[in-house]
Each structure stands twice: as C-alpha cells, then as structure tokens.
Amino acid sequence: MTQADIDLVRRDIREIELRLETKISDIKYDLVKWIAGMLLAQAGLVAALVKLL
C-alpha cells in the first residue's frame, strides 16, 4: 500500500465516523422523545389510578 492508499482509507473511515455520529445523535433525540412520552403516559396512569382509589 502506498501513502495515497492509506490516506484514502483514512478519509473513508472519517466519513463513516461522521455518518455514525449523525445517526447516533438522531437515535438519542428519538429516545428522549419516547422517554418523555412514556413519562407523561405513566403520570396520567398513576393520576387515573389515584382518582379511582
């Protein structure tokens, strides 16, 4: 392998890292949305149960 080949592989790896960072960021955002929604649903369920008892 020449130095040019090594540089090309490094560039490809960096591009893959950037795409993965973007995907991980998107997944974190979606996870926070789901957790917030479940928290509200759980609070509503607990409020309904307390009202029934």
C-alpha positions as a Markdown table, in Angstrom:
| # | Residue | x | y | z |
|---|---|---|---|---|
| 1 | Met | 0.0 | 0.0 | 0.0 |
| 2 | Thr | 1.2 | 3.5 | -0.8 |
| 3 | Gln | 0.7 | 6.6 | 1.3 |
| 4 | Ala | -2.1 | 7.7 | -1.0 |
| 5 | Asp | -4.0 | 4.4 | -0.4 |
| 6 | Ile | -3.6 | 4.9 | 3.3 |
| 7 | Asp | -4.8 | 8.5 | 3.1 |
| 8 | Leu | -7.8 | 7.3 | 1.1 |
| 9 | Val | -8.7 | 4.6 | 3.7 |
| 10 | Arg | -8.4 | 7.2 | 6.5 |
| 11 | Arg | -10.7 | 9.6 | 4.6 |
| 12 | Asp | -13.2 | 6.8 | 4.1 |
| 13 | Ile | -13.1 | 5.9 | 7.8 |
| 14 | Arg | -13.6 | 9.5 | 8.8 |
| 15 | Glu | -16.7 | 9.8 | 6.5 |
| 16 | Ile | -18.1 | 6.7 | 8.1 |
| 17 | Glu | -17.4 | 8.1 | 11.6 |
| 18 | Leu | -19.3 | 11.3 | 10.7 |
| 19 | Arg | -22.3 | 9.4 | 9.4 |
| 20 | Leu | -22.4 | 7.2 | 12.5 |
| 21 | Glu | -22.2 | 10.3 | 14.8 |
| 22 | Thr | -25.2 | 11.8 | 12.9 |
| 23 | Lys | -27.2 | 8.6 | 13.2 |
| 24 | Ile | -26.3 | 8.2 | 16.9 |
| 25 | Ser | -27.4 | 11.8 | 17.5 |
| 26 | Asp | -30.7 | 11.1 | 15.7 |
| 27 | Ile | -31.3 | 8.0 | 17.8 |
| 28 | Lys | -30.6 | 9.9 | 21.0 |
| 29 | Tyr | -33.2 | 12.5 | 20.1 |
| 30 | Asp | -35.8 | 9.9 | 19.3 |
| 31 | Leu | -35.1 | 8.0 | 22.5 |
| 32 | Val | -35.5 | 11.2 | 24.6 |
| 33 | Lys | -38.9 | 11.8 | 22.8 |
| 34 | Trp | -40.1 | 8.3 | 23.6 |
| 35 | Ile | -38.9 | 8.6 | 27.3 |
| 36 | Ala | -40.7 | 11.9 | 27.7 |
| 37 | Gly | -43.9 | 10.4 | 26.2 |
| 38 | Met | -43.8 | 7.4 | 28.4 |
| 39 | Leu | -43.2 | 9.6 | 31.4 |
| 40 | Leu | -46.3 | 11.6 | 30.6 |
| 41 | Ala | -48.3 | 8.4 | 30.0 |
| 42 | Gln | -47.2 | 6.9 | 33.3 |
| 43 | Ala | -48.1 | 10.1 | 35.2 |
| 44 | Gly | -51.5 | 10.0 | 33.6 |
| 45 | Leu | -52.0 | 6.4 | 34.5 |
| 46 | Val | -50.9 | 7.0 | 38.1 |
| 47 | Ala | -53.3 | 10.0 | 38.3 |
| 48 | Ala | -56.2 | 7.9 | 37.0 |
| 49 | Leu | -55.5 | 5.1 | 39.4 |
| 50 | Val | -55.3 | 7.5 | 42.4 |
| 51 | Lys | -58.6 | 9.1 | 41.3 |
| 52 | Leu | -60.2 | 5.6 | 41.2 |
| 53 | Leu | -59.0 | 4.6 | 44.6 |
